[in-house]
Amino acid sequence: MPSLEIRKERILETAGRLFMSYGFKRVSMDEIARGAGVGKGTVYQLFESKEELMLSVVDYFSVKVASAAAEILSDGTLPPIVKLQEFLKVVSSRLSALRTEALSELEVNFPTAYIKIQQKRQQIIFGNLTDLLRQGKQAGVYDPELDEILAAHVVIGAIDHISNPEVLRSFRCLPEQLFQNILLIILKGCITPEYREKLRGITERGN
């Protein structure tokens, strides 16, 4: 039998997938237990309630994204634009699975978890985006007059819109490809003229 820690991770992964797809209210602990391949008693052994499990799911996925982001930011071998691309790939892999309807339903039925998601999102996505853009300015890639805070808001706003299921369905490509195109459009207005000619080759290597 798998260790309790492995079963806990299975439960968190399964709960996250179900909550993001169908919403907090519609998913039962029985469904989570079945999906994770464990008994319902094991779920309640680790999490006292569905509410506690939901909050643990937010923490679990936040740590995974933050860890991946830290690894990308600390990689001195990657050019700034490739770092930005790799970070957006990590973000897109999570956002593309989160249905807008599920997030809206969570805001109504479990506002504490909704607020926590927004706080983590601000902390991880916005914070890392501003750091990445600041690194690019220091490296002479982005315009020195670029407001990295405003630029990060613009990128997040574009990603939020594209992540809407109805918008995604209107395009015939993967979310990661859409996010890369968003990045290309935005960066053309951020980078220095000297670096602009290098952009096409760098983005092609990043893909």
Secondary structure, 3 states (H helix, E strand, C coil): CCCHHHHHHHHHHHHHHHHHHHCCCCCCHHHHHHHHCCCHHHHHHHCCCHHHHHHHHHHHHHHHHHHHHHHHHCCCCCCHHHHHHHHHHHHHHHHCCCCHHHHHHHHHHCHHHHHHHHHHHHHHHHHHHHHHHHHHHHCCCECCCCCHHHHHHHHHHHHHHHHCHHHHHCCCCCHHHHHHHHHHHHHCCCECHHHHHHHHHHHHHHC
